[in-house]
Amino acid sequence: MKMEEQTKSQEVQDENQPPDAPDLGDAGVADKARGNVDGSCDKSKDTCTPARSEFSDPVYKEIAVANGHINRMTKDELRAKLAELKLDTRGVKDVLKKRLKSYYKKQKLMQTALCESSNMDTYYDYICVVDFEATCEENNPADYLHEIIEFPMALINTHTLEIEDVFQEYVRPEVNTQLSDFCIQLTGITQETVDNAGTFPEVLEKVVHWLKQKELGTKYKYTFLTDGSWDMSKFLNIQCRISRIRYPQFAKKWINIRKSYGNFYKVPRTHTKLTTMLEKLGMKYDGRPHCGLDDSKNIARIAIRMLQDGCELRVNEKMHAGQLMSVPSTARLEGAPVPHPPCLRP
């Protein structure tokens, strides 16, 4: 589960593009997609001076001029233009500006066929959104072991931009076998539900079977996405140690949507809570907060909107030698490996 108020203040910053870093601009984005950003940028004008000669084409001047014009538009003018283009008109002013800029940039680059990234709308065929719920107390001791009690997933088809399927299994805890009243009230998960559920290794086998049924890692390229770092780096990590199994290889890299959202819309990390992201995008939470499946579906809605707005969602965090690390945006693009059943620790 998300212990946002208690524990989520320690998330790792993206070392290559912190949330309040200057906008690279449109030519810079194209250069960055090739893994070599060495131009100069002016955030106030949304322009960039690319260092590489291939970006000196007049199309980039046209994009910069369009961005300058968009920056001067009022919120009503932005909405009117988006409506004219049959684009979504929901969201705060900065979101509307980003949406319109992304649209014009894509149109210009597609017309001139100058930018490889114009054909890189989706890096993965599927994005699997995970948002665990775990045991908790109202005031967790420092040595408290959070055990996963709900394993939900929402599967995004990046080509149709829809939630294609969902998965949900409850898990029986082994250490904190009795759920606290606080946990029951927060998550809506009852003691009877977890008492009748399988152990984590049993549930993980069902997860692997479901992923394989979807041909993820074989026919289709996929990755995971979470709302922050803690689902994988803390909850899954702790659970694997409790269950005496190896951390699954297929979950060692993921997209932290908080980083992606902050970097794309240029907002500070303090503005990337789930409900805040939904609100800024002009959406409302659908379902019961702290229900893992409902959280996963709402996170998926944000991811879909970001893809529609032109964000190139890609892996930005990983587990390495048991430690949480950032993945640079210039790293080689890779999908998650073929999922395998859990293996016992030696």
Salt bridges, closest charged atoms under 4 A:
GLU4 OE1 - ARG258 NH2 3.08
GLU5 OE2 - LYS273 NZ 3.99
ASP31 OD1 - ARG52 NH1 3.36
ASP46 OD2 - LYS101 NZ 2.03
GLU54 OE1 - ARG34 NE 3.89
GLU54 OE2 - ARG52 NH2 2.70
GLU62 OE1 - LYS108 NZ 2.95
GLU84 OE2 - LYS81 NZ 3.40
ASP88 OD2 - ARG90 NH2 3.07
ASP88 OD1 - ARG99 NH1 3.97
ASP88 OD2 - ARG305 NH2 3.14
GLU116 OE2 - ARG34 NE 3.93
ASP121 OD2 - LYS106 NZ 2.76
ASP125 OD1 - HIS159 NE2 2.75
ASP131 OD1 - LYS2 NZ 2.21
ASP165 OD2 - LYS214 NZ 2.50
GLU169 OE1 - LYS206 NZ 3.61
GLU174 OE1 - ARG244 NH2 3.61
ASP227 OD1 - ARG258 NE 2.85
ASP231 OD2 - LYS2 NZ 2.37
ASP294 OD1 - LYS297 NZ 3.95
ASP309 OD1 - ARG99 NE 2.46
GLU317 OE2 - LYS259 NZ 3.06
GLU334 OE1 - LYS253 NZ 3.19
GLU334 OE2 - ARG332 NH1 3.97
